[in-house]
Amino acid sequence: MIEVQISLNSIDKVKSFVNAITQFDFDFDLISGRYVIDAKSIMGIFSLDLSKPIDLKIHAEEGKEEVMEVIKPYLV
């Protein structure tokens, strides 16, 4: 599992982030305070406070390098 912080401070960033991670079969969780949501859910993401960085948990054992390359534009 990988844990990083990301910033999704615009609608366009949210849409491109979800489109980027949906190509992977494993789970992605966004954690903001006590809320944990599926990172592939646009509606779920918009329920979070996007004005500050959000913790992203990536449940992957293989292909970590590829995932990190895809999410690089969103890293804090």
PyMOL Python script that loads the backbone (N, CA, C, O; Angstrom):
from pymol import cmd

cmd.read_pdbstr("""\
ATOM      1  N   MET A   1       0.838  -1.177   0.000  1.00  0.00           N
ATOM      2  CA  MET A   1       0.000   0.000   0.000  1.00  0.00           C
ATOM      3  C   MET A   1       0.886   1.244   0.000  1.00  0.00           C
ATOM      4  O   MET A   1       1.931   1.284   0.649  1.00  0.00           O
ATOM      5  N   ILE A   2       0.445   2.248  -0.738  1.00  0.00           N
ATOM      6  CA  ILE A   2       1.158   3.523  -0.833  1.00  0.00           C
ATOM      7  C   ILE A   2       0.260   4.599  -0.236  1.00  0.00           C
ATOM      8  O   ILE A   2      -0.948   4.605  -0.473  1.00  0.00           O
ATOM      9  N   GLU A   3       0.847   5.507   0.537  1.00  0.00           N
ATOM     10  CA  GLU A   3       0.105   6.651   1.060  1.00  0.00           C
ATOM     11  C   GLU A   3       0.816   7.930   0.654  1.00  0.00           C
ATOM     12  O   GLU A   3       2.006   8.100   0.919  1.00  0.00           O
ATOM     13  N   VAL A   4       0.076   8.837   0.004  1.00  0.00           N
ATOM     14  CA  VAL A   4       0.611  10.130  -0.419  1.00  0.00           C
ATOM     15  C   VAL A   4      -0.446  11.200  -0.160  1.00  0.00           C
ATOM     16  O   VAL A   4      -1.608  10.894   0.108  1.00  0.00           O
ATOM     17  N   GLN A   5      -0.023  12.454  -0.246  1.00  0.00           N
ATOM     18  CA  GLN A   5      -0.969  13.563  -0.157  1.00  0.00           C
ATOM     19  C   GLN A   5      -1.129  14.170  -1.538  1.00  0.00           C
ATOM     20  O   GLN A   5      -0.155  14.358  -2.267  1.00  0.00           O
ATOM     21  N   ILE A   6      -2.377  14.474  -1.890  1.00  0.00           N
ATOM     22  CA  ILE A   6      -2.654  15.081  -3.183  1.00  0.00           C
ATOM     23  C   ILE A   6      -3.482  16.342  -2.997  1.00  0.00           C
ATOM     24  O   ILE A   6      -4.073  16.564  -1.940  1.00  0.00           O
ATOM     25  N   SER A   7      -3.514  17.163  -4.037  1.00  0.00           N
ATOM     26  CA  SER A   7      -4.323  18.370  -4.037  1.00  0.00           C
ATOM     27  C   SER A   7      -5.252  18.321  -5.241  1.00  0.00           C
ATOM     28  O   SER A   7      -4.808  18.161  -6.378  1.00  0.00           O
ATOM     29  N   LEU A   8      -6.540  18.460  -4.979  1.00  0.00           N
ATOM     30  CA  LEU A   8      -7.563  18.478  -6.031  1.00  0.00           C
ATOM     31  C   LEU A   8      -8.382  19.750  -5.853  1.00  0.00           C
ATOM     32  O   LEU A   8      -9.553  19.697  -5.478  1.00  0.00           O
ATOM     33  N   ASN A   9      -7.755  20.898  -6.127  1.00  0.00           N
ATOM     34  CA  ASN A   9      -8.376  22.178  -5.794  1.00  0.00           C
ATOM     35  C   ASN A   9      -9.166  22.813  -6.941  1.00  0.00           C
ATOM     36  O   ASN A   9      -9.481  24.002  -6.880  1.00  0.00           O
ATOM     37  N   SER A  10      -9.493  22.042  -7.986  1.00  0.00           N
ATOM     38  CA  SER A  10     -10.346  22.563  -9.047  1.00  0.00           C
ATOM     39  C   SER A  10     -11.177  21.428  -9.639  1.00  0.00           C
ATOM     40  O   SER A  10     -10.822  20.255  -9.518  1.00  0.00           O
ATOM     41  N   ILE A  11     -12.276  21.790 -10.274  1.00  0.00           N
ATOM     42  CA  ILE A  11     -13.156  20.785 -10.880  1.00  0.00           C
ATOM     43  C   ILE A  11     -12.415  20.023 -11.966  1.00  0.00           C
ATOM     44  O   ILE A  11     -12.564  18.807 -12.079  1.00  0.00           O
ATOM     45  N   ASP A  12     -11.618  20.722 -12.766  1.00  0.00           N
ATOM     46  CA  ASP A  12     -10.865  20.061 -13.842  1.00  0.00           C
ATOM     47  C   ASP A  12      -9.857  19.057 -13.289  1.00  0.00           C
ATOM     48  O   ASP A  12      -9.663  17.986 -13.864  1.00  0.00           O
ATOM     49  N   LYS A  13      -9.212  19.407 -12.168  1.00  0.00           N
ATOM     50  CA  LYS A  13      -8.261  18.477 -11.548  1.00  0.00           C
ATOM     51  C   LYS A  13      -8.966  17.221 -11.046  1.00  0.00           C
ATOM     52  O   LYS A  13      -8.440  16.117 -11.185  1.00  0.00           O
ATOM     53  N   VAL A  14     -10.140  17.382 -10.469  1.00  0.00           N
ATOM     54  CA  VAL A  14     -10.898  16.226  -9.973  1.00  0.00           C
ATOM     55  C   VAL A  14     -11.249  15.310 -11.138  1.00  0.00           C
ATOM     56  O   VAL A  14     -11.045  14.098 -11.060  1.00  0.00           O
ATOM     57  N   LYS A  15     -11.775  15.882 -12.219  1.00  0.00           N
ATOM     58  CA  LYS A  15     -12.168  15.062 -13.371  1.00  0.00           C
ATOM     59  C   LYS A  15     -10.978  14.343 -13.987  1.00  0.00           C
ATOM     60  O   LYS A  15     -11.074  13.157 -14.300  1.00  0.00           O
ATOM     61  N   SER A  16      -9.864  15.033 -14.165  1.00  0.00           N
ATOM     62  CA  SER A  16      -8.698  14.389 -14.776  1.00  0.00           C
ATOM     63  C   SER A  16      -8.092  13.345 -13.842  1.00  0.00           C
ATOM     64  O   SER A  16      -7.599  12.317 -14.306  1.00  0.00           O
ATOM     65  N   PHE A  17      -8.122  13.597 -12.528  1.00  0.00           N
ATOM     66  CA  PHE A  17      -7.618  12.620 -11.562  1.00  0.00           C
ATOM     67  C   PHE A  17      -8.433  11.329 -11.623  1.00  0.00           C
ATOM     68  O   PHE A  17      -7.862  10.242 -11.710  1.00  0.00           O
ATOM     69  N   VAL A  18      -9.751  11.437 -11.579  1.00  0.00           N
ATOM     70  CA  VAL A  18     -10.617  10.254 -11.621  1.00  0.00           C
ATOM     71  C   VAL A  18     -10.412   9.502 -12.935  1.00  0.00           C
ATOM     72  O   VAL A  18     -10.329   8.274 -12.938  1.00  0.00           O
ATOM     73  N   ASN A  19     -10.331  10.225 -14.043  1.00  0.00           N
ATOM     74  CA  ASN A  19     -10.085   9.572 -15.340  1.00  0.00           C
ATOM     75  C   ASN A  19      -8.739   8.850 -15.354  1.00  0.00           C
ATOM     76  O   ASN A  19      -8.616   7.777 -15.944  1.00  0.00           O
ATOM     77  N   ALA A  20      -7.744   9.425 -14.714  1.00  0.00           N
ATOM     78  CA  ALA A  20      -6.402   8.826 -14.702  1.00  0.00           C
ATOM     79  C   ALA A  20      -6.357   7.542 -13.883  1.00  0.00           C
ATOM     80  O   ALA A  20      -5.719   6.573 -14.295  1.00  0.00           O
ATOM     81  N   ILE A  21      -7.020   7.517 -12.736  1.00  0.00           N
ATOM     82  CA  ILE A  21      -6.904   6.336 -11.866  1.00  0.00           C
ATOM     83  C   ILE A  21      -7.877   5.217 -12.222  1.00  0.00           C
ATOM     84  O   ILE A  21      -7.679   4.081 -11.793  1.00  0.00           O
ATOM     85  N   THR A  22      -8.914   5.507 -12.987  1.00  0.00           N
ATOM     86  CA  THR A  22      -9.872   4.447 -13.316  1.00  0.00           C
ATOM     87  C   THR A  22      -9.277   3.387 -14.237  1.00  0.00           C
ATOM     88  O   THR A  22      -9.860   2.315 -14.402  1.00  0.00           O
ATOM     89  N   GLN A  23      -8.127   3.674 -14.835  1.00  0.00           N
ATOM     90  CA  GLN A  23      -7.479   2.672 -15.686  1.00  0.00           C
ATOM     91  C   GLN A  23      -6.858   1.530 -14.875  1.00  0.00           C
ATOM     92  O   GLN A  23      -6.507   0.492 -15.436  1.00  0.00           O
ATOM     93  N   PHE A  24      -6.722   1.715 -13.573  1.00  0.00           N
ATOM     94  CA  PHE A  24      -6.130   0.698 -12.707  1.00  0.00           C
ATOM     95  C   PHE A  24      -7.224  -0.110 -12.015  1.00  0.00           C
ATOM     96  O   PHE A  24      -8.280   0.425 -11.677  1.00  0.00           O
ATOM     97  N   ASP A  25      -6.964  -1.406 -11.806  1.00  0.00           N
ATOM     98  CA  ASP A  25      -7.961  -2.300 -11.220  1.00  0.00           C
ATOM     99  C   ASP A  25      -8.003  -2.264  -9.699  1.00  0.00           C
ATOM    100  O   ASP A  25      -8.991  -2.697  -9.107  1.00  0.00           O
ATOM    101  N   PHE A  26      -6.956  -1.757  -9.050  1.00  0.00           N
ATOM    102  CA  PHE A  26      -6.950  -1.798  -7.591  1.00  0.00           C
ATOM    103  C   PHE A  26      -7.663  -0.589  -6.998  1.00  0.00           C
ATOM    104  O   PHE A  26      -8.044   0.341  -7.708  1.00  0.00           O
ATOM    105  N   ASP A  27      -7.835  -0.626  -5.668  1.00  0.00           N
ATOM    106  CA  ASP A  27      -8.622   0.382  -4.969  1.00  0.00           C
ATOM    107  C   ASP A  27      -7.793   1.596  -4.580  1.00  0.00           C
ATOM    108  O   ASP A  27      -6.612   1.490  -4.253  1.00  0.00           O
ATOM    109  N   PHE A  28      -8.441   2.744  -4.624  1.00  0.00           N
ATOM    110  CA  PHE A  28      -7.869   4.013  -4.191  1.00  0.00           C
ATOM    111  C   PHE A  28      -8.840   4.619  -3.185  1.00  0.00           C
ATOM    112  O   PHE A  28     -10.034   4.726  -3.466  1.00  0.00           O
ATOM    113  N   ASP A  29      -8.340   5.016  -2.015  1.00  0.00           N
ATOM    114  CA  ASP A  29      -9.173   5.659  -0.998  1.00  0.00           C
ATOM    115  C   ASP A  29      -8.662   7.065  -0.740  1.00  0.00           C
ATOM    116  O   ASP A  29      -7.455   7.294  -0.668  1.00  0.00           O
ATOM    117  N   LEU A  30      -9.587   8.005  -0.602  1.00  0.00           N
ATOM    118  CA  LEU A  30      -9.241   9.363  -0.189  1.00  0.00           C
ATOM    119  C   LEU A  30      -9.689   9.531   1.252  1.00  0.00           C
ATOM    120  O   LEU A  30     -10.810   9.171   1.612  1.00  0.00           O
ATOM    121  N   ILE A  31      -8.798  10.084   2.075  1.00  0.00           N
ATOM    122  CA  ILE A  31      -9.078  10.259   3.493  1.00  0.00           C
ATOM    123  C   ILE A  31      -8.956  11.740   3.839  1.00  0.00           C
ATOM    124  O   ILE A  31      -7.917  12.365   3.626  1.00  0.00           O
ATOM    125  N   SER A  32     -10.037  12.277   4.374  1.00  0.00           N
ATOM    126  CA  SER A  32     -10.061  13.670   4.810  1.00  0.00           C
ATOM    127  C   SER A  32     -10.726  13.689   6.184  1.00  0.00           C
ATOM    128  O   SER A  32     -11.936  13.500   6.306  1.00  0.00           O
ATOM    129  N   GLY A  33      -9.921  13.918   7.208  1.00  0.00           N
ATOM    130  CA  GLY A  33     -10.453  13.852   8.571  1.00  0.00           C
ATOM    131  C   GLY A  33     -10.900  12.438   8.877  1.00  0.00           C
ATOM    132  O   GLY A  33     -10.111  11.498   8.771  1.00  0.00           O
ATOM    133  N   ARG A  34     -12.165  12.277   9.258  1.00  0.00           N
ATOM    134  CA  ARG A  34     -12.668  10.939   9.558  1.00  0.00           C
ATOM    135  C   ARG A  34     -13.425  10.314   8.396  1.00  0.00           C
ATOM    136  O   ARG A  34     -13.997   9.234   8.539  1.00  0.00           O
ATOM    137  N   TYR A  35     -13.434  10.982   7.250  1.00  0.00           N
ATOM    138  CA  TYR A  35     -14.136  10.468   6.076  1.00  0.00           C
ATOM    139  C   TYR A  35     -13.194   9.702   5.160  1.00  0.00           C
ATOM    140  O   TYR A  35     -12.087  10.158   4.875  1.00  0.00           O
ATOM    141  N   VAL A  36     -13.635   8.546   4.704  1.00  0.00           N
ATOM    142  CA  VAL A  36     -12.897   7.735   3.739  1.00  0.00           C
ATOM    143  C   VAL A  36     -13.844   7.473   2.574  1.00  0.00           C
ATOM    144  O   VAL A  36     -14.926   6.916   2.757  1.00  0.00           O
ATOM    145  N   ILE A  37     -13.428   7.880   1.371  1.00  0.00           N
ATOM    146  CA  ILE A  37     -14.284   7.670   0.204  1.00  0.00           C
ATOM    147  C   ILE A  37     -13.493   7.000  -0.915  1.00  0.00           C
ATOM    148  O   ILE A  37     -12.262   7.021  -0.927  1.00  0.00           O
ATOM    149  N   ASP A  38     -14.221   6.411  -1.844  1.00  0.00           N
ATOM    150  CA  ASP A  38     -13.623   5.790  -3.019  1.00  0.00           C
ATOM    151  C   ASP A  38     -13.115   6.904  -3.932  1.00  0.00           C
ATOM    152  O   ASP A  38     -13.890   7.764  -4.351  1.00  0.00           O
ATOM    153  N   ALA A  39     -11.826   6.895  -4.240  1.00  0.00           N
ATOM    154  CA  ALA A  39     -11.232   7.952  -5.047  1.00  0.00           C
ATOM    155  C   ALA A  39     -11.699   7.914  -6.498  1.00  0.00           C
ATOM    156  O   ALA A  39     -11.459   8.863  -7.244  1.00  0.00           O
ATOM    157  N   LYS A  40     -12.350   6.852  -6.905  1.00  0.00           N
ATOM    158  CA  LYS A  40     -12.871   6.767  -8.273  1.00  0.00           C
ATOM    159  C   LYS A  40     -14.279   7.346  -8.384  1.00  0.00           C
ATOM    160  O   LYS A  40     -14.882   7.315  -9.457  1.00  0.00           O
ATOM    161  N   SER A  41     -14.798   7.870  -7.288  1.00  0.00           N
ATOM    162  CA  SER A  41     -16.141   8.443  -7.247  1.00  0.00           C
ATOM    163  C   SER A  41     -16.073   9.974  -7.278  1.00  0.00           C
ATOM    164  O   SER A  41     -15.665  10.606  -6.304  1.00  0.00           O
ATOM    165  N   ILE A  42     -16.473  10.555  -8.396  1.00  0.00           N
ATOM    166  CA  ILE A  42     -16.447  12.015  -8.517  1.00  0.00           C
ATOM    167  C   ILE A  42     -17.372  12.641  -7.470  1.00  0.00           C
ATOM    168  O   ILE A  42     -17.005  13.626  -6.829  1.00  0.00           O
ATOM    169  N   MET A  43     -18.552  12.082  -7.297  1.00  0.00           N
ATOM    170  CA  MET A  43     -19.495  12.630  -6.308  1.00  0.00           C
ATOM    171  C   MET A  43     -18.913  12.532  -4.893  1.00  0.00           C
ATOM    172  O   MET A  43     -19.082  13.447  -4.087  1.00  0.00           O
ATOM    173  N   GLY A  44     -18.240  11.441  -4.598  1.00  0.00           N
ATOM    174  CA  GLY A  44     -17.612  11.298  -3.294  1.00  0.00           C
ATOM    175  C   GLY A  44     -16.531  12.337  -3.064  1.00  0.00           C
ATOM    176  O   GLY A  44     -16.427  12.898  -1.974  1.00  0.00           O
ATOM    177  N   ILE A  45     -15.731  12.594  -4.080  1.00  0.00           N
ATOM    178  CA  ILE A  45     -14.651  13.584  -3.960  1.00  0.00           C
ATOM    179  C   ILE A  45     -15.223  14.970  -3.679  1.00  0.00           C
ATOM    180  O   ILE A  45     -14.675  15.715  -2.867  1.00  0.00           O
ATOM    181  N   PHE A  46     -16.316  15.314  -4.344  1.00  0.00           N
ATOM    182  CA  PHE A  46     -16.901  16.636  -4.138  1.00  0.00           C
ATOM    183  C   PHE A  46     -17.557  16.780  -2.762  1.00  0.00           C
ATOM    184  O   PHE A  46     -17.931  17.887  -2.374  1.00  0.00           O
ATOM    185  N   SER A  47     -17.700  15.686  -2.026  1.00  0.00           N
ATOM    186  CA  SER A  47     -18.233  15.792  -0.667  1.00  0.00           C
ATOM    187  C   SER A  47     -17.139  16.142   0.341  1.00  0.00           C
ATOM    188  O   SER A  47     -17.428  16.404   1.509  1.00  0.00           O
ATOM    189  N   LEU A  48     -15.877  16.147  -0.114  1.00  0.00           N
ATOM    190  CA  LEU A  48     -14.750  16.457   0.774  1.00  0.00           C
ATOM    191  C   LEU A  48     -14.387  17.934   0.702  1.00  0.00           C
ATOM    192  O   LEU A  48     -14.790  18.636  -0.225  1.00  0.00           O
ATOM    193  N   ASP A  49     -13.628  18.397   1.683  1.00  0.00           N
ATOM    194  CA  ASP A  49     -13.091  19.756   1.685  1.00  0.00           C
ATOM    195  C   ASP A  49     -11.863  19.766   0.781  1.00  0.00           C
ATOM    196  O   ASP A  49     -10.801  19.277   1.166  1.00  0.00           O
ATOM    197  N   LEU A  50     -12.008  20.321  -0.420  1.00  0.00           N
ATOM    198  CA  LEU A  50     -10.927  20.297  -1.405  1.00  0.00           C
ATOM    199  C   LEU A  50      -9.983  21.489  -1.298  1.00  0.00           C
ATOM    200  O   LEU A  50      -9.081  21.642  -2.121  1.00  0.00           O
ATOM    201  N   SER A  51     -10.186  22.334  -0.290  1.00  0.00           N
ATOM    202  CA  SER A  51      -9.316  23.498  -0.140  1.00  0.00           C
ATOM    203  C   SER A  51      -7.973  23.150   0.495  1.00  0.00           C
ATOM    204  O   SER A  51      -7.052  23.967   0.494  1.00  0.00           O
ATOM    205  N   LYS A  52      -7.864  21.933   1.038  1.00  0.00           N
ATOM    206  CA  LYS A  52      -6.594  21.515   1.634  1.00  0.00           C
ATOM    207  C   LYS A  52      -6.202  20.142   1.087  1.00  0.00           C
ATOM    208  O   LYS A  52      -7.036  19.438   0.517  1.00  0.00           O
ATOM    209  N   PRO A  53      -4.939  19.764   1.261  1.00  0.00           N
ATOM    210  CA  PRO A  53      -4.492  18.460   0.741  1.00  0.00           C
ATOM    211  C   PRO A  53      -5.267  17.294   1.355  1.00  0.00           C
ATOM    212  O   PRO A  53      -5.732  17.361   2.493  1.00  0.00           O
ATOM    213  N   ILE A  54      -5.392  16.226   0.568  1.00  0.00           N
ATOM    214  CA  ILE A  54      -6.136  15.035   0.964  1.00  0.00           C
ATOM    215  C   ILE A  54      -5.180  13.850   0.931  1.00  0.00           C
ATOM    216  O   ILE A  54      -4.320  13.768   0.054  1.00  0.00           O
ATOM    217  N   ASP A  55      -5.327  12.930   1.886  1.00  0.00           N
ATOM    218  CA  ASP A  55      -4.515  11.713   1.903  1.00  0.00           C
ATOM    219  C   ASP A  55      -5.084  10.704   0.919  1.00  0.00           C
ATOM    220  O   ASP A  55      -6.292  10.468   0.891  1.00  0.00           O
ATOM    221  N   LEU A  56      -4.214  10.109   0.112  1.00  0.00           N
ATOM    222  CA  LEU A  56      -4.607   9.088  -0.853  1.00  0.00           C
ATOM    223  C   LEU A  56      -3.926   7.781  -0.490  1.00  0.00           C
ATOM    224  O   LEU A  56      -2.702   7.722  -0.375  1.00  0.00           O
ATOM    225  N   LYS A  57      -4.727   6.725  -0.307  1.00  0.00           N
ATOM    226  CA  LYS A  57      -4.192   5.382  -0.070  1.00  0.00           C
ATOM    227  C   LYS A  57      -4.404   4.571  -1.335  1.00  0.00           C
ATOM    228  O   LYS A  57      -5.517   4.481  -1.854  1.00  0.00           O
ATOM    229  N   ILE A  58      -3.328   3.985  -1.819  1.00  0.00           N
ATOM    230  CA  ILE A  58      -3.377   3.172  -3.025  1.00  0.00           C
ATOM    231  C   ILE A  58      -3.129   1.731  -2.610  1.00  0.00           C
ATOM    232  O   ILE A  58      -2.063   1.404  -2.088  1.00  0.00           O
ATOM    233  N   HIS A  59      -4.105   0.877  -2.840  1.00  0.00           N
ATOM    234  CA  HIS A  59      -4.013  -0.531  -2.440  1.00  0.00           C
ATOM    235  C   HIS A  59      -3.457  -1.340  -3.613  1.00  0.00           C
ATOM    236  O   HIS A  59      -4.191  -2.065  -4.285  1.00  0.00           O
ATOM    237  N   ALA A  60      -2.148  -1.205  -3.848  1.00  0.00           N
ATOM    238  CA  ALA A  60      -1.511  -1.882  -4.980  1.00  0.00           C
ATOM    239  C   ALA A  60      -0.269  -2.603  -4.505  1.00  0.00           C
ATOM    240  O   ALA A  60       0.474  -2.106  -3.659  1.00  0.00           O
ATOM    241  N   GLU A  61      -0.059  -3.767  -5.053  1.00  0.00           N
ATOM    242  CA  GLU A  61       1.167  -4.515  -4.777  1.00  0.00           C
ATOM    243  C   GLU A  61       2.097  -4.479  -5.987  1.00  0.00           C
ATOM    244  O   GLU A  61       3.319  -4.499  -5.844  1.00  0.00           O
ATOM    245  N   GLU A  62       1.511  -4.426  -7.167  1.00  0.00           N
ATOM    246  CA  GLU A  62       2.296  -4.375  -8.403  1.00  0.00           C
ATOM    247  C   GLU A  62       1.959  -3.092  -9.142  1.00  0.00           C
ATOM    248  O   GLU A  62       0.888  -2.517  -8.946  1.00  0.00           O
ATOM    249  N   GLY A  63       2.874  -2.647  -9.993  1.00  0.00           N
ATOM    250  CA  GLY A  63       2.620  -1.474 -10.820  1.00  0.00           C
ATOM    251  C   GLY A  63       2.667  -0.160 -10.077  1.00  0.00           C
ATOM    252  O   GLY A  63       2.082   0.828 -10.521  1.00  0.00           O
ATOM    253  N   LYS A  64       3.366  -0.134  -8.937  1.00  0.00           N
ATOM    254  CA  LYS A  64       3.419   1.089  -8.132  1.00  0.00           C
ATOM    255  C   LYS A  64       4.069   2.247  -8.888  1.00  0.00           C
ATOM    256  O   LYS A  64       3.632   3.392  -8.775  1.00  0.00           O
ATOM    257  N   GLU A  65       5.112   1.945  -9.658  1.00  0.00           N
ATOM    258  CA  GLU A  65       5.821   2.995 -10.397  1.00  0.00           C
ATOM    259  C   GLU A  65       4.900   3.650 -11.414  1.00  0.00           C
ATOM    260  O   GLU A  65       4.919   4.868 -11.588  1.00  0.00           O
ATOM    261  N   GLU A  66       4.089   2.828 -12.087  1.00  0.00           N
ATOM    262  CA  GLU A  66       3.165   3.354 -13.093  1.00  0.00           C
ATOM    263  C   GLU A  66       2.106   4.250 -12.452  1.00  0.00           C
ATOM    264  O   GLU A  66       1.768   5.306 -12.988  1.00  0.00           O
ATOM    265  N   VAL A  67       1.591   3.824 -11.312  1.00  0.00           N
ATOM    266  CA  VAL A  67       0.593   4.629 -10.602  1.00  0.00           C
ATOM    267  C   VAL A  67       1.192   5.956 -10.165  1.00  0.00           C
ATOM    268  O   VAL A  67       0.570   7.005 -10.340  1.00  0.00           O
ATOM    269  N   MET A  68       2.383   5.922  -9.601  1.00  0.00           N
ATOM    270  CA  MET A  68       3.026   7.153  -9.136  1.00  0.00           C
ATOM    271  C   MET A  68       3.270   8.122 -10.289  1.00  0.00           C
ATOM    272  O   MET A  68       3.172   9.335 -10.107  1.00  0.00           O
ATOM    273  N   GLU A  69       3.585   7.603 -11.460  1.00  0.00           N
ATOM    274  CA  GLU A  69       3.795   8.454 -12.632  1.00  0.00           C
ATOM    275  C   GLU A  69       2.488   9.131 -13.046  1.00  0.00           C
ATOM    276  O   GLU A  69       2.478  10.308 -13.406  1.00  0.00           O
ATOM    277  N   VAL A  70       1.389   8.382 -12.994  1.00  0.00           N
ATOM    278  CA  VAL A  70       0.087   8.906 -13.391  1.00  0.00           C
ATOM    279  C   VAL A  70      -0.406   9.980 -12.412  1.00  0.00           C
ATOM    280  O   VAL A  70      -0.994  10.974 -12.839  1.00  0.00           O
ATOM    281  N   ILE A  71      -0.172   9.794 -11.111  1.00  0.00           N
ATOM    282  CA  ILE A  71      -0.686  10.751 -10.125  1.00  0.00           C
ATOM    283  C   ILE A  71       0.292  11.879  -9.800  1.00  0.00           C
ATOM    284  O   ILE A  71      -0.012  12.743  -8.977  1.00  0.00           O
ATOM    285  N   LYS A  72       1.453  11.880 -10.433  1.00  0.00           N
ATOM    286  CA  LYS A  72       2.478  12.899 -10.148  1.00  0.00           C
ATOM    287  C   LYS A  72       1.955  14.341 -10.221  1.00  0.00           C
ATOM    288  O   LYS A  72       2.329  15.153  -9.374  1.00  0.00           O
ATOM    289  N   PRO A  73       1.105  14.692 -11.197  1.00  0.00           N
ATOM    290  CA  PRO A  73       0.618  16.093 -11.257  1.00  0.00           C
ATOM    291  C   PRO A  73      -0.249  16.519 -10.064  1.00  0.00           C
ATOM    292  O   PRO A  73      -0.472  17.712  -9.859  1.00  0.00           O
ATOM    293  N   TYR A  74      -0.733  15.559  -9.285  1.00  0.00           N
ATOM    294  CA  TYR A  74      -1.639  15.880  -8.174  1.00  0.00           C
ATOM    295  C   TYR A  74      -0.947  15.841  -6.821  1.00  0.00           C
ATOM    296  O   TYR A  74      -1.542  16.226  -5.814  1.00  0.00           O
ATOM    297  N   LEU A  75       0.300  15.382  -6.779  1.00  0.00           N
ATOM    298  CA  LEU A  75       1.016  15.271  -5.515  1.00  0.00           C
ATOM    299  C   LEU A  75       1.310  16.635  -4.927  1.00  0.00           C
ATOM    300  O   LEU A  75       1.556  17.604  -5.645  1.00  0.00           O
ATOM    301  N   VAL A  76       1.280  16.688  -3.598  1.00  0.00           N
ATOM    302  CA  VAL A  76       1.567  17.941  -2.888  1.00  0.00           C
ATOM    303  C   VAL A  76       3.063  18.083  -2.749  1.00  0.00           C
ATOM    304  O   VAL A  76       3.540  19.066  -2.182  1.00  0.00           O
TER     305      VAL A  76
END
""", "prot")
cmd.dss("prot")
cmd.show_as("cartoon", "prot")
cmd.util.cbc("prot")
cmd.orient("prot")
